[in-house]
Amino acid sequence: MTYTYPTVVFLKNIYINQKMVHTDQFCRVKTTIKQIVRDWSRLGERERSASYGPALDILNCEYPTEAIDRSKIKILTPGSGLGRITWELFSHGFHSEGCEFSWYMILASQFILNRCSADDVVFRIFPYIHETCNLQSWSDATTEATFPDVDLTATPEQGGTMEMGIGDFLDLYNEPAWHSVVTVFFVDTAHNIIEYVERIYKILLPGGLWVSFSNFLSFIFIQVIGK
Ligand SMILES: C[S@@+](CC[C@H](N)C(=O)[O-])C[C@H]1O[C@@H](n2cnc3c(N)ncnc32)[C@H](O)[C@@H]1O
């Protein structure tokens, strides 16, 4: 028992340049690096098309460019992570706003969205170099990924705009202002799912559309006035 406490302290804290660093922050950095692969590299394309693809298909169908000026359609993506879904909606011509409260995600997404242009800068990373399990062979640990996979300066459909809300979704959004809310792997993070459902209902304009894709709650919900 005498050694339990110092051992725990040793595992939880290390010193870098004489500053104490909690090792749980390493996990978050590793998660952020893997998230870069999922959101912004070619390697993540299959995963992206499986999760963001259905949401984009629904919105493309619901708001066809021939019939609607998409720049007037406001779409919110709470829990936007590294911002790929928010950027996709912007590049499809919508008024797109992401919302994120994790500084790891915010710093990495700001770097990618504001500092990277595929024309002149491509970064190489080895996202699985820290892995010692879930590998088929050791060479998997040295898999290389490059990012970004798209030219972030290009806007395929003109008219799109993009913004980011930095903070807790429940603190930032309270008024009916959105034609659509798109949640991808977000509602599963709720402490109280009812609170999220009620808030999304509240911030949708009458007739608005909630598209959700996640582990346990994937659906399209159309808000009907009075219901
Ligand atoms: C599982 S991740 C999904 C990220 C992204 N939608 C994706 O599919 O890659 C959930 C994200 O929601 C963010 N998040 C969770 N609760 C939040 C809240 N109340 N307000 C803002 N962001 C939140 C987390 O920081 C995390 O980046």
The ligand as an SDF file (V2000), in Angstrom:
LIG
                    3D

 27 29  0  0  0  0  0  0  0  0999 V2000
  -17.8060   11.6030  -31.0400 C   0  0  0  0  0  0  0  0  0  0  0  0
  -17.2400   13.1960  -31.5190 S   0  0  0  0  0  0  0  0  0  0  0  0
  -17.9000   13.3420  -33.1590 C   0  0  0  0  0  0  0  0  0  0  0  0
  -17.2440   14.4460  -33.9470 C   0  0  0  0  0  0  0  0  0  0  0  0
  -17.7240   14.5600  -35.4180 C   0  0  0  0  0  0  0  0  0  0  0  0
  -19.1260   14.8820  -35.4820 N   0  0  0  0  0  0  0  0  0  0  0  0
  -17.4220   13.3010  -36.1520 C   0  0  0  0  0  0  0  0  0  0  0  0
  -18.3430   12.5740  -36.5470 O   0  0  0  0  0  0  0  0  0  0  0  0
  -16.2340   13.0110  -36.3580 O   0  0  0  0  0  0  0  0  0  0  0  0
  -18.3180   14.2430  -30.5780 C   0  0  0  0  0  0  0  0  0  0  0  0
  -17.8250   15.6650  -30.5710 C   0  0  0  0  0  0  0  0  0  0  0  0
  -18.7950   16.4830  -29.9220 O   0  0  0  0  0  0  0  0  0  0  0  0
  -18.1210   17.4000  -29.0670 C   0  0  0  0  0  0  0  0  0  0  0  0
  -19.0910   17.7510  -28.0250 N   0  0  0  0  0  0  0  0  0  0  0  0
  -19.6580   16.9220  -27.1050 C   0  0  0  0  0  0  0  0  0  0  0  0
  -20.5570   17.5880  -26.3530 N   0  0  0  0  0  0  0  0  0  0  0  0
  -20.5560   18.8690  -26.7990 C   0  0  0  0  0  0  0  0  0  0  0  0
  -21.2870   20.0400  -26.4210 C   0  0  0  0  0  0  0  0  0  0  0  0
  -22.1880   19.9990  -25.4330 N   0  0  0  0  0  0  0  0  0  0  0  0
  -21.0610   21.1840  -27.0890 N   0  0  0  0  0  0  0  0  0  0  0  0
  -20.1430   21.2210  -28.1050 C   0  0  0  0  0  0  0  0  0  0  0  0
  -19.4300   20.1470  -28.5180 N   0  0  0  0  0  0  0  0  0  0  0  0
  -19.6320   18.9840  -27.8750 C   0  0  0  0  0  0  0  0  0  0  0  0
  -16.9000   16.6370  -28.5760 C   0  0  0  0  0  0  0  0  0  0  0  0
  -15.8690   17.4980  -28.1410 O   0  0  0  0  0  0  0  0  0  0  0  0
  -16.5130   15.8490  -29.8250 C   0  0  0  0  0  0  0  0  0  0  0  0
  -15.6180   16.5600  -30.6390 O   0  0  0  0  0  0  0  0  0  0  0  0
  1  2  1  0
  2  3  1  0
  2 10  1  0
  3  4  1  0
  4  5  1  0
  5  6  1  0
  5  7  1  0
  7  8  2  0
  7  9  1  0
 10 11  1  0
 11 12  1  0
 11 26  1  0
 12 13  1  0
 13 14  1  0
 13 24  1  0
 14 15  1  0
 14 23  1  0
 15 16  2  0
 16 17  1  0
 17 18  1  0
 17 23  2  0
 18 19  1  0
 18 20  2  0
 20 21  1  0
 21 22  2  0
 22 23  1  0
 24 25  1  0
 24 26  1  0
 26 27  1  0
M  CHG  2   2   1   9  -1
M  END
$$$$
